[in-house]
Amino acid sequence: MNEQSQLIVVKQIPIIIEKLESVKSEIEHKVNVACSMICTDENYKEIKKIRSALNKELAEFESQRKAVKSEVMTPYEHFESVYKECISTPYKKADSALKSKIEAIEQGLKQEKHDKSKAYFNEYAQTLGIDFVKYEQVGLSITMTVTLKKLRETIKTFLDKVMDDIKLIAVQEHKDEILYEYKQTLNVSAAITSVTERYKAIEAERARAEAEQLERKKAELNEQINIKEYEPFTANVPTEVAAPVEEEQPARADEKIYPLSFTVYGTKTQLKDFALAVKQLINERGLKYE
């Protein structure tokens, strides 16, 4: 050991510990004997005396312990104050000063790596014709241990991948939309999937609209076909009808006759029944029809 390692030595505490260990067996014997006693109505007072005596001995030892603590702590507090002034404070002052100097140098070295790697990024990106990627997107971790060579390799790998992604996008069906999406995230798979799904949704909506329009045309055509299957009944009825009277009077020869035309739609059975009823009514009223 050197001289400094032996400078701080406590001698009295080990002596006290040695004395305590010397009475340990005696105390344990007293305690064990007392704990093994069976308490009865006849001897419980004796056991109380033993307990009281043990507690008295403990109190005496506690008093000595507190005295030792006070005796040890008072000089220790003075010792600690002197120790800080003579030892720890100068060392800590030196550590703080040296730390600031080291950090300043390391920060400068890191900044130099940052500037040189960024210059390489800009130069290589320009060579590839990539103008939408930022240096920060590479995600470099500039530490004291990483070399400038490693940083350049990382940048080259990153930009080469971007170039490969652009080539892949160039052969896609919707390349302009995909390239736009890619520039937002630099995730070629996500960009292709996003645009493809979007066009699928548009095509599905167009197909749905066309199918709906086709169904509507089919419905209109079916309606026209159903209407043509009806047998229209046309009857000529005077457009000017005299006010109803209790008994029908035949038309006078000097009264003007007017035609009335209308079309009725219905099933064949409905139209036949309707025609018979109308014919009967026309005959009853003395009207004419064609």
C-alpha positions as CSV (number, residue, x, y, z in Angstrom):
1,M,0.0,0.0,0.0
2,N,1.2,3.5,-0.7
3,E,1.4,6.2,2.0
4,Q,-1.9,7.8,0.9
5,S,-3.9,4.6,1.3
6,Q,-2.8,4.4,5.0
7,L,-3.6,8.0,5.8
8,I,-7.1,7.5,7.1
9,V,-7.1,4.7,9.8
10,V,-9.6,4.3,12.7
11,K,-8.0,2.5,15.6
12,Q,-10.4,2.8,18.5
13,I,-13.5,1.2,17.0
14,P,-11.9,-2.2,16.4
15,I,-10.9,-2.2,20.1
16,I,-14.4,-1.5,21.2
17,I,-15.7,-4.3,18.8
18,E,-13.2,-6.7,20.3
19,K,-14.5,-6.0,23.8
20,L,-18.1,-6.5,22.8
21,E,-17.3,-9.8,21.2
22,S,-15.7,-10.9,24.4
23,V,-18.9,-10.5,26.5
24,K,-21.2,-11.9,23.8
25,S,-21.1,-15.6,25.0
26,E,-21.7,-14.5,28.6
27,I,-24.8,-12.5,27.6
28,E,-26.1,-15.2,25.4
29,H,-25.8,-17.7,28.3
30,K,-27.8,-15.4,30.6
31,V,-30.5,-14.9,28.0
32,N,-30.8,-18.6,27.1
33,V,-31.1,-19.6,30.8
34,A,-33.8,-17.0,31.4
35,C,-35.8,-17.9,28.2
36,S,-35.7,-21.6,29.2
37,M,-37.3,-21.1,32.6
38,I,-41.0,-22.2,33.0
39,C,-43.1,-19.5,34.5
40,T,-45.4,-20.7,37.3
41,D,-47.4,-19.2,40.1
42,E,-44.6,-19.9,42.5
43,N,-41.6,-18.5,40.6
44,Y,-43.1,-15.8,38.3
45,K,-41.8,-13.1,40.8
46,E,-38.3,-14.5,40.5
47,I,-38.6,-14.4,36.7
48,K,-39.7,-10.8,36.9
49,K,-36.5,-10.0,38.9
50,I,-34.4,-11.7,36.2
51,R,-36.1,-9.8,33.5
52,S,-35.6,-6.6,35.4
53,A,-31.9,-7.3,35.9
54,L,-31.4,-8.1,32.2
55,N,-33.1,-4.9,31.2
56,K,-30.9,-3.0,33.6
57,E,-27.8,-4.5,32.0
58,L,-29.1,-3.6,28.6
59,A,-29.8,0.0,29.7
60,E,-26.2,0.3,30.9
61,F,-24.8,-1.0,27.6
62,E,-27.1,1.4,25.7
63,S,-25.8,4.3,27.8
64,Q,-22.3,3.3,26.9
65,R,-23.2,2.9,23.2
66,K,-24.7,6.4,23.1
67,A,-21.6,7.8,24.8
68,V,-19.3,6.0,22.3
69,K,-21.5,7.3,19.4
70,S,-21.2,10.9,20.7
71,E,-17.5,10.5,21.2
72,V,-17.0,9.0,17.7
73,M,-19.4,11.3,15.8
74,T,-18.1,14.6,17.1
75,P,-14.6,14.1,15.9
76,Y,-16.0,12.5,12.7
77,E,-18.0,15.5,11.8
78,H,-14.9,17.6,12.2
79,F,-12.9,15.0,10.3
80,E,-15.5,15.1,7.4
81,S,-15.3,18.9,7.2
82,V,-11.5,18.8,7.0
83,Y,-11.6,15.9,4.6
84,K,-13.9,17.8,2.2
85,E,-11.7,20.9,2.3
86,C,-8.4,19.0,1.9
87,I,-9.4,16.1,-0.3
88,S,-12.8,15.8,-2.1
89,T,-13.3,19.5,-2.9
90,P,-10.0,19.9,-4.9
91,Y,-10.6,16.6,-6.7
92,K,-14.2,17.5,-7.6
93,K,-13.1,20.9,-8.8
94,A,-10.5,19.4,-11.1
95,D,-13.0,16.8,-12.4
96,S,-15.5,19.5,-13.2
97,A,-12.9,21.7,-15.0
98,L,-11.5,18.8,-17.0
99,K,-15.0,17.5,-17.9
100,S,-15.9,20.9,-19.4
101,K,-12.7,20.9,-21.4
102,I,-13.2,17.4,-22.6
103,E,-16.8,18.0,-23.6
104,A,-15.8,21.1,-25.5
105,I,-13.2,19.1,-27.5
106,E,-15.6,16.2,-28.1
107,Q,-18.4,18.5,-29.2
108,G,-16.1,20.0,-31.7
109,L,-15.0,16.6,-33.0
110,K,-18.7,15.5,-33.3
111,Q,-19.6,18.7,-35.1
112,E,-16.7,18.1,-37.5
113,K,-18.1,14.6,-38.3
114,H,-21.6,16.0,-38.7
115,D,-20.5,18.7,-41.1
116,K,-18.3,16.3,-43.2
117,S,-21.0,13.6,-43.3
118,K,-23.7,16.1,-44.3
119,A,-21.5,17.5,-47.1
120,Y,-21.0,13.9,-48.4
121,F,-24.8,13.4,-48.2
122,N,-25.6,16.5,-50.2
123,E,-22.9,15.6,-52.8
124,Y,-24.0,12.0,-53.2
125,A,-27.7,12.8,-53.3
126,Q,-27.1,15.4,-56.0
127,T,-25.1,12.8,-58.0
128,L,-28.1,10.4,-57.8
129,G,-30.6,13.2,-58.6
130,I,-32.4,12.9,-55.3
131,D,-33.7,16.2,-54.1
132,F,-36.5,15.4,-51.7
133,V,-34.6,13.5,-48.9
134,K,-33.2,15.4,-45.9
135,Y,-29.9,14.6,-44.2
136,E,-31.8,14.1,-40.8
137,Q,-33.9,11.3,-42.3
138,V,-30.8,9.1,-42.5
139,G,-30.9,8.9,-38.7
140,L,-27.2,9.0,-38.0
141,S,-25.9,8.5,-34.5
142,I,-22.7,10.7,-34.3
143,T,-20.7,9.5,-31.3
144,M,-17.0,9.7,-30.4
145,T,-16.4,6.1,-31.4
146,V,-18.1,6.1,-34.8
147,T,-15.8,6.9,-37.7
148,L,-16.4,9.2,-40.6
149,K,-15.9,6.2,-43.0
150,K,-18.8,4.4,-41.2
151,L,-21.0,7.4,-41.4
152,R,-20.4,7.7,-45.2
153,E,-21.1,4.0,-45.7
154,T,-24.5,4.4,-43.8
155,I,-25.4,7.5,-46.0
156,K,-24.5,5.7,-49.2
157,T,-26.6,2.6,-48.2
158,F,-29.5,4.8,-47.4
159,L,-29.5,6.8,-50.6
160,D,-28.9,3.7,-52.7
161,K,-32.0,2.2,-51.2
162,V,-34.0,5.3,-52.0
163,M,-32.7,5.1,-55.6
164,D,-33.8,1.5,-55.8
165,D,-37.2,2.4,-54.5
166,I,-37.6,5.1,-57.2
167,K,-36.7,2.6,-59.9
168,L,-39.4,0.2,-58.5
169,I,-42.0,3.0,-58.4
170,A,-41.1,3.9,-62.0
171,V,-42.6,0.6,-63.3
172,Q,-45.8,0.8,-61.3
173,E,-49.1,1.6,-63.0
174,H,-49.8,4.8,-60.9
175,K,-46.2,5.9,-60.5
176,D,-46.9,9.6,-60.0
177,E,-49.3,9.1,-57.1
178,I,-47.0,6.4,-55.6
179,L,-44.0,8.7,-55.8
180,Y,-45.9,11.4,-54.1
181,E,-46.9,9.1,-51.2
182,Y,-43.3,7.7,-51.1
183,K,-41.8,11.2,-50.6
184,Q,-43.9,11.6,-47.5
185,T,-42.6,8.5,-45.7
186,L,-39.8,6.9,-47.7
187,N,-41.7,3.6,-47.3
188,V,-42.1,2.2,-50.8
189,S,-44.2,-0.8,-49.7
190,A,-46.6,1.5,-47.9
191,A,-46.8,3.9,-50.8
192,I,-47.6,1.2,-53.4
193,T,-50.2,-0.4,-51.1
194,S,-51.8,2.9,-50.3
195,V,-52.3,4.0,-53.9
196,T,-53.3,0.5,-55.1
197,E,-56.0,0.3,-52.4
198,R,-57.2,3.8,-53.3
199,Y,-57.6,2.8,-57.0
200,K,-59.3,-0.4,-56.0
201,A,-61.8,1.5,-54.0
202,I,-62.4,4.0,-56.9
203,E,-62.9,1.1,-59.3
204,A,-65.2,-0.7,-56.9
205,E,-67.3,2.5,-56.5
206,R,-67.4,2.9,-60.3
207,A,-68.5,-0.7,-60.8
208,R,-71.1,-0.3,-58.1
209,A,-72.5,2.9,-59.8
210,E,-72.5,1.2,-63.2
211,A,-74.3,-1.9,-61.8
212,E,-76.9,0.4,-60.1
213,Q,-77.4,2.3,-63.3
214,L,-77.8,-1.0,-65.2
215,E,-80.4,-2.3,-62.7
216,R,-82.3,1.0,-63.0
217,K,-82.3,0.7,-66.8
218,K,-83.5,-2.9,-66.6
219,A,-86.3,-1.8,-64.2
220,E,-87.4,0.9,-66.6
221,L,-87.3,-1.5,-69.6
222,N,-89.3,-4.1,-67.7
223,E,-91.9,-1.4,-66.8
224,Q,-92.2,-0.4,-70.5
225,I,-92.5,-4.1,-71.4
226,N,-95.3,-4.6,-68.8
227,I,-97.1,-1.5,-70.1
228,K,-97.0,-2.8,-73.7
229,E,-98.5,-6.1,-72.5
230,Y,-101.6,-4.3,-71.4
231,E,-104.5,-3.9,-73.9
232,P,-105.5,-0.3,-73.9
233,F,-109.2,0.5,-74.2
234,T,-110.1,3.7,-76.0
235,A,-113.6,5.1,-75.7
236,N,-115.2,8.1,-77.3
237,V,-117.2,10.0,-74.8
238,P,-118.6,13.5,-75.1
239,T,-116.3,16.1,-73.5
240,E,-119.3,18.1,-72.5
241,V,-121.7,16.1,-70.5
242,A,-125.0,17.5,-69.3
243,A,-125.8,17.7,-65.7
244,P,-127.1,14.4,-64.4
245,V,-130.9,14.0,-64.2
246,E,-133.0,11.4,-62.6
247,E,-133.9,9.8,-66.0
248,E,-131.5,9.6,-68.9
249,Q,-132.8,11.6,-71.9
250,P,-131.6,10.8,-75.4
251,A,-129.5,13.5,-77.1
252,R,-131.5,16.0,-79.1
253,A,-130.7,16.1,-82.8
254,D,-129.7,19.8,-82.6
255,E,-127.1,19.2,-79.8
256,K,-123.4,19.1,-80.8
257,I,-121.6,15.8,-80.3
258,Y,-118.0,15.9,-78.8
259,P,-115.4,13.1,-78.7
260,L,-113.7,12.0,-75.5
261,S,-110.6,9.8,-75.6
262,F,-108.7,8.2,-72.7
263,T,-106.5,5.2,-72.3
264,V,-106.9,2.7,-69.5
265,Y,-104.1,0.3,-68.4
266,G,-104.5,-3.0,-66.7
267,T,-104.1,-6.7,-67.2
268,K,-106.0,-8.5,-69.9
269,T,-108.6,-9.8,-67.5
270,Q,-109.0,-6.3,-65.9
271,L,-109.3,-4.6,-69.3
272,K,-111.9,-7.1,-70.6
273,D,-114.0,-6.7,-67.5
274,F,-113.7,-3.0,-67.7
275,A,-114.6,-2.9,-71.4
276,L,-117.8,-4.9,-70.8
277,A,-118.8,-2.6,-68.0
278,V,-118.1,0.5,-70.1
279,K,-119.9,-0.8,-73.1
280,Q,-122.9,-1.6,-71.0
281,L,-122.8,1.9,-69.5
282,I,-122.5,3.5,-72.9
283,N,-125.4,1.5,-74.3
284,E,-127.5,2.5,-71.2
285,R,-126.7,6.1,-71.8
286,G,-127.3,6.0,-75.5
287,L,-123.8,7.0,-76.4
288,K,-121.7,6.0,-79.3
289,Y,-118.1,4.7,-79.4
290,E,-115.6,3.5,-82.0
